């Protein structure tokens, strides 16, 4: 990538010129070259422009993980507008909220999503993808329809709010292109890489996947939602498509390691093509990867743990996982900031915390997004003036807890709002979970506090655990008492769970993170 380019459309145009006939995106047996992607997205852009769509317009995209959806996104950006993904698999109430809250100029959708039409009636113009393509089938316009400015909005992603109401986050072209400039030397992505688009387009991990491939001339292999839900199907796809770069939340990857271990045990070769795994989205327990890395992973595999927030354009920090130390790592290490970011560990008075002291993680730098859509008060509360920086410098208050060691490496300690106050003690669930997955028989763990209406100020620590696929033939199967004894040897007594619930698998959200609300609901339904 060239440093002179600041909008992703500028960078993408240069990639098209360099690799016109290379495969840009695929799904099953459907392939699109960079040149084809360029032509089709230009048609979309010209039609949108004719409808009055331009700079700072917001256009909804209602579609599944398909090449057509990607073409639509590129067309919206070429028209100078920002795309707003509306996941067709999300609840109707959420879809309706986004459509109205974002004040969309129009919605582009696929025919498969026509059931949503009734929710759009009279509220916003609707265009079907194939109609836009066919109505300008002879388009020969250049790759860029309008000159997109670096400070133009590129996309709006809605995240879950603490109040239960989603909030839209506006990210500009300069912040998005800056992300890939700041990671170029770290990863050396190129035209020989084959990426998966594994996550929902409404989750910002997909932004990294999509543009990581397209801005470097690589191939983006789209993964259906059904395949993404199955560890076995995902493993088969990685092998068949010879994927080189895979991005996943730790919860998803733990399941994949079990599927891969079983496949190798059954005689399948290792995933030799896989050169890089990037983790993000939640805390990583490196211990959980040690056995798989030793027995199944290709020799050249690199694993990187990244920390980031939607508000700071996907990624903020990175850490190369040292294979020889995986077994001894009992904390989620998130490393050091990217070139476009700076991190701060501050106390309640916004003063720097000493080395090794846990505080709240704040982020400053060029990666900070514009802020929340239609919520100036919330933007002012979360994006604050930096008392330790230069004039005009902003800090984003992450709500995450972290500490920094003497070498400047950050350790992640969980969400501040997930800290448990129990019988006067402040407890981090992540510390208990890390201790549990250190047990050879446990694959994953999630600890919550359960309170009842009868005793709202008291509670019990409940540990939900899943077992590994390790062969325990000839050994005694561990019991809850074994796990309690294990915890008692490693944790203070007030951090030892009162009960252990064995599950086949932890429930996950659509974004691949552990669904703590579902675990709470399970306890309430059984009460």
N, C-alpha and C positions, 0 to 999 in steps of 0.2 A: 504494500500500500504506500501511497505517496503522501507525505506530510502536508502538501499544499491543498489537499482535498479535505473538506470539512463536512460535507453532507454525505450520507450513505449513498445517495443517488449518484453523486459525482464519482465516488469510489466504484460503485457498481458499473457505471458506464465504462470505466477504464478496464475492469475485469472482462466485460463483454467484448471489448475490442481486442483483448489479449487471448481470450479463450472462446471464440464464438461457437465452435462446434463441440466443445466439451459438454458432457452431461451435467446439467445444473441441479435438476431435481427428478426424483423418481418415486413411483409407488407401484408395487407389484410389477406388471409388465409395461407400465406407462412411463415414458422417458421424455424429458424436455431439455433441449440444449440451451445454452446461455442465449444464443441468438433467438430461439423460439420464445423463450421467456421474455426477452426484450420486446419482441414484436407484439406479443399478446398483451403485455402490460401497457404498452404504448396505446393500444386500441382502447383499453379501459380508461386510461388517463385522458385521451382525447374526448371520449364520450362524457366523462365526468366534467371536464372543462366546459363542454358545450352546455351542460346543465347548470353552470354557474359555480361549480366547485373549484376552489382555489386556495391560496395561502391562508392558513389558520382555520380552514374548514375542518370539521371532524366527520369522518365517514365510518359508519358501522360495517363490520365484516361478520356476516353470519354464515359460517361454513365449517366443515370438518377438516381434519388434517389431510388435505388433498392438494395436488399441484394447482388446481384452479383457485384455491384460497390464497396461495402464495402469489399467483399472478395478480389477483385482486389487490393484495397489500402493496405490491410494487406499483400497480397502476395508480392507487391512491396517492402514494408518495410522489410519483412523477407529476401528478396534477398539483402538487404543492400542499396537499392536505395531510392530516394526521389520521392514522387508522385506529379504530377502536374495536377490538375483537370481542364478539359476543359468542360465547361458547354455546352451541346448540344443545349440549348435554347438561348445561346448568339448569337449575330450577326456573320455571317460568317467571316467578316473581323477581328473581335476580335479573333475568334478561330484560324484563319490562323496566326495572329500575334504571339499568344502564342506558337503555335507549332514551329514556326521558331525561335522566340526569346529565348525560353528555351533550344534550341539545344537538343531536346529529343533524347534519345537512341532508343526509340520505343513508340508506342501508343497501349494501350489495349482498345478495344471498344466492344460495344454490337452490335448485328445485327440490332437493331432498329436505329442505327446511321450511317448506310451505306451510306446515302446521303452525308456524310462528306468525303467519300473516295476520291472523285474527287479533294478535296482540299489538300489531303495528297499525291497524286500521286508523286512517285519518290523522295519524300522529307524525308520520315522517314518510317522505317518498321512498319507494322500494324499487330497486332495479335487479333484474336477474343477470347473473354472470354471463350466460350464453347469449342473452339478448345484446348485451354491451359488446361482446366479441363479434357477433354476426353483423351488427349494424354498422360496423366500421371495418369490415373484413379486408379492405384494400389499403389499410393504413401503411404508409411508408415513411412516417414521420421519424425524426431522430429519437435517440434513446430517452431524451429528457424533453418533456413538453414545456415546462416552465423552469426558470432558474431557482432552484430551492436554496434558501438561505440557511446558513449554519444554525441560526437561532430560531428557525421555524420548528414548530412542534412536529415530531415524527410519529409518536404513538401515545395513546392513553391506555393504561392498564388499571383495572379496578382490583383493589385488594380488600380483604375483609377488615372491617373496622371493629374496634373494641366495643362499640355500641351496637354492633350487629348490622349496621348499614354500610354497604361497600363505599369506598372512596376512590375516585379516579386520580391517577398520578400522571402528570404530563412530562414526557421526556423529549428533549430536543435532538436534532440531528448532530449537533456538536458534541453532545454528551455521549451519544451512541457511537459515533466514529472515534471519539476519544478513548472509549473503552478498548477498542481493537488496536489502536495505536499504542496504548499502554501495555498491552499483552503480547504484541507482535514478537518481541525479543524473547519472551518467556517460553512461548509455545512453538514458534516457527511453523504456523499453519501454512498449507500450500495446496496446489491443484491436485496432488495425489491423495489428499485426505478424503475419506468418506464418512460423513457425519450422519447421525440419526436425528430426525425431528421427533423426539420421543415424548415431549411434554405438550400439554394443551397450549394452544396459541394464546390463551388468556392468562398464562403463567409466564413470568418474565424469564424463566430459564429457556423458554423457546426463542426468545430474542437472541440470546447468546448462540443457540444452536443454529438458527436460521442464518444470521448474518456472519457467524463464524465460517460457515461453508461458502456463502455467496460472495463475501468480500475478499475471499482468498482463492477463488477459482475451483473450489472443491465440489463434491457431489453431496446433495442433501437427500437422504433416504427417509421418506415419510413413514411413520409407524402408526398404524391404526390404533384406536383406543382399546380395542379388544386384545390386540397383540401386546400392548403396553401393560395390560393388567395381568398377563401371564408370564411368569419368570421363564418357563420352559419355551414359550413361543418367542420371547425376546432373545433368549440364548440362541435359538435356531436362526433367527433373523440376523443376529450379529455374525454368525458363522457364514450363512448363505450370501450375505451382502458384503462380506469382507470389510466390515466397519473398522475404521482406524481410530475414530474419536467418539467416545461415548460419554454422555453427561447424565448424571442421575443423583437423586437424593439418596442418602445412605440407606434409608429404609428399603427402597427399591433394590439397591445394589446387594444388600444382604440376601434378599431372596434370589437374586441372580446368581450369587456365588454358590448357593445350595444347588440350584438347577445345573450350573456348570460343573460342579463337583460330581454330581450324579452322572452327567453326560460323559465326563472323562472316565469315570469308573466303569461305564458301560462300553468303553472303547473309542469314544469320540476324541479327535485331536484337540489340543488346546486352541484357544482363540488367538492364533498366531498373528493375525492382522491387527489386532487391537493394540495400539501403541500408547494410547492416552485415555485415562478415565478421570473426569473432573467431577468432584463432589460439590454439592451445594444445597441450600435450602433448609438444612437442619444440622444439629450436632452430629459429628462423626465419631464412632468408637473404633479407632485403628486396630485394637486388639482383635476385633471381630474379623478382620481381613487377613490376619497372620497366617492361619492354616491354609486358606485358599491360595494366598500368594505363593506359599511354599510349594504346594502340590499341583496347582493347576495353571497358574498364570504364565504367559509367555515371558521369556527372559528379558525382552526389551520393553516390557510394560512400565509405564510411568503413571503414578497416581498422584493427583494434586487436589488438596482440599482448599476450597475457596469459600470466602464469606462475603455476603453481599445482601443488599436490600433493594427492593423495587425503587425506593426513593433515591438511591445512589447509583442507578443504572446497572443493575444486575450484580456486578462483582466489585469488591473493595480490596480484599486481601487475597493472598495465595500462599500455599505451603506445600512443598514437595515432601511427600511421605517417605521417610527412610525405611526401606524394607527390613533392614537388620534390627530396627527398634520397634516394629509394630506391636509386638507382644507386650512390651513394657509401657506403651503409651496409654495412660488411663484418662486422658483429657482430650477434648477436641481442640487441637492446635490449628489456628487459622493463619499464622504466619505474619507476614509484613504487607503493608499497603502497596497497591499498584502505583505506577508513576503519576497517575492523574488524581491520586487521593492522598489524604493524610488522616491518620486516626489519632484519637485522643481518649485517654481513660481518665474521667473526671469524677469528682465527688459531688455531693449535693450542692456545694457552693461554686461549682464549675471551676474547681481548682484541680491540677494534675494529681493523680494518686501516686503514691510511692511504688517502686518496683515490687511486684508480687501482691499488691493489694487490689482487691476486686472493686471495680467501679463501673459506671455506665460508659458504654462505648459511643463516642461521637465521631462524626466523619465530616471532613471539609475537603474542598478541592473542586476540580473541574467536572467531576462525575456527578455532582449534586444536580438533581432534576429541577425543573421549574417550580414544582410544588403541586398542591392539590387543586383539582378542577372545581371551580365555583365554591371554594372553601378558603377564603383569604385568612380567616381567623385561625383555622387549623394549620395552615401553612406558616403563619407567623409564630405559632406555638411550637411547631416541630423544627422549623428551619430558623434558627436564632442567630443573632449577631455573635461573632466569635470574639469573646473578651480577650483571647490570647493571640489573636491574629491581627492582620492589617485591616485598615478601613475597608468596609464592603465585604469582608470575608464572612461566609456563612458556615454555621455548624448544623449538622442534622443530628437530632437526638434519636438514637436508634431504639432505645428501650431494651437493649441487650447488655448483659453483664460480661465483663472481660477483665483480664489482668495482663500485664506486660512483664517479661522477664528481663534480666540484665542485658541480654543480647538484642533486645527490641522485638522479640517474637511474642505475638499475642496468643493468649489462651482464652477460649470461649467458655463462659460459665452459665449459659442459658438466658432465657428471657427474664427480665425483671418482674414482669407480671405473672411469671410461672413460679416464682419463689414461693415457698410454702411457709407460713407462720403457724407453728404448731406447738402448743404448750410453752410458749415463750421463746422457742428456738426458730431461727430463720434457716430454712432448709432448701438446698438446691436439688431438685429431682435428678438432674443430670449426674450428680456425684454418686447417687445411689444406683442409677442405671449403669454407669460405668463399672461400678463394683460388680454388679450382677453379670454383665456380659463377659467379665473376666473368668467366670466359671465355664469350664470346658463344655458343659452340656447345654449351655444357653446361647441361643442365637441373637435374641434381642430382648429388650425390656423397656417398659414404660411405667413410671411411677406417678400416681396421682394421690391427692388427699380426698377422702370421702367423708362428707359431713351430712348429717340428717337434720330435718327440721326440729327434731326433739333436742338436738345438741349442736346448734349452728356454730358455736364457738370452739367446739372440740372436733376431733376428727381422727381418722385412721389413715395411715399410709398403706396403699394397696399397690402391689407390684404385679403388673401383667407381664408374663414372660412367654417366650416361645423357645422350643428346644432346637438344637442343631440336628442335622441328619446323621451325625456320627454314629457308628455302630457300637452299641453298648452291650453286645453279646458277651455273656460271661461276667458282666459287672452288675452291680446293684444300681437300679434306676434311681436317680436322685429324687428325693421327696421335698415337700415344702420345708420340712425341718432341716434338711441338708442345706437348703438355700438360706434359711434363717441363720444357721451356724456359720455359713460362709460370710454372710453380711456382718455378723457380730464380731468376726475376727478382723474386719476391715473398716467398720464404721462406728461412730458413737451410737450408744443405745437408742437415742431419740431419732436416729435416722434408719433404724432397722424396720422394714415393713411389717405390719401386723398380719398381713395375709398375702398369699401368692396365688395368682390365678393363671393357670396354664392354658394358652390358646394355640390353635393351629397356626395363626398368623395375626399380627397386629393390624387393626383396621387402618386403612390409608385414605387420605383425602384424594380428590381428583389430581392434585399436584404432587402426589407421591409422598406426602408427609404423614407422620403418625397422627391419627384423628383422636385427639384426647377427649373431645366432646362425645364421641361414640362410646368411649370407655366409661365415661361418667353416666351416659344414658343406660348402658348395660347394667351398671350397679343399681341405678334407680329403679329399673324395671324388675330387678330381682329382689328388691327390698321388701 
